[in-house]
């Protein structure tokens, strides 16, 4: 019989932490598997499908930030980062490399569970994509995105992998071309404010998305910054077969 419970991979070099988190998630109706480092994480990903990865920042060998960056570039599952570093700058770096949320150690297990469920809910709402553009292929500024498969292809043949957060943000713009969206509106549209967000969250996500779709991210032509307003998709969107 197939087990349809969400599957979580807990990656932490501290055995006590990863075992405690794994047991707590299992106790609360989720499937959980543990890995002690990035190498063990990669091995688990080769043989299993995971809906979310809980990833520690400070690990021997490849650290969590590097691993999160790799996962984001490969279009991997959502990532919740854990770290003993609680400064906002450290949290922002985690979000910039592709993490979906960030939780400082020590943490309350109930808060961890709430964040895990919030990320899973957001992922479910976009599988398949909800909203006006679901089930369509849309062309904009030389790019074509398939909103069912999340494949993003340039007219020159380049293919780009988008993280869940990047795809949700791009979708928000594609549904509202040439419309100015404030940071608060983008937060509401993409996350429903179910996660603990920071002042620069949307700015960081826009910056990451620009690096993937703009020819020159320092002088963006597709996603424009509107002074005292927010952001706008500065191009037309059309449906293609």
PyMOL commands that set and color helices and strands:
alter all, ss='L'
color gray80, all
select helices_A, chain A and resi 15-27+38-47+64-73+88-96+109-125+164-174+183-191+201-213+217-219
alter helices_A, ss='H'
color red, helices_A
select strands_A, chain A and resi 7-11+31-35+52-56+78-83+101-104+137-140+143-146+151-154+159-160+223-226+230-233+238-240
alter strands_A, ss='S'
color yellow, strands_A
deselect
rebuild
show_as cartoon
